């Protein structure tokens, strides 16, 4: 082998350290995107674009990192979603259809009298309470 075909040992070491330095800086540069994708953030793609486009500025990198670390409001959670920050997609309004509830069927007077009599026989209400409730029930039945 010709001695001039290999770089000197000092140059090889410098190139290795330079390569490691670029690798470390690159990982730090895309850290907000890594965090967003690892946390399955709903806006991870937007965070990636902001990180790549504006990550060179300290402010853009910081905004992307803070956004990636913020909690995201998920459907079905008990929180109000105020902690979710700038979630552009997950808190979108959805169209819903309002449906009238089914009509509540009122028991008949006979069914109510049977229920009151059952309460009386079980001792849940006294005879005076039974008589008062029965009088109210029969009074409201005549008004119908």
Secondary structure, DSSP 8 states (H G I E B T S, - for coil): --GGGS--HHHHHHHHHHHHHHHHHHHHHTHHHHHHHHTT-TTHHHHHHHHHHHTTSHHHHHHHHHHHHS----TT-SS-SGGG-S-SSTT-----------------HHHHHHHHHHHHHHTSS-HHHHHHHHHHHHHHHHH-
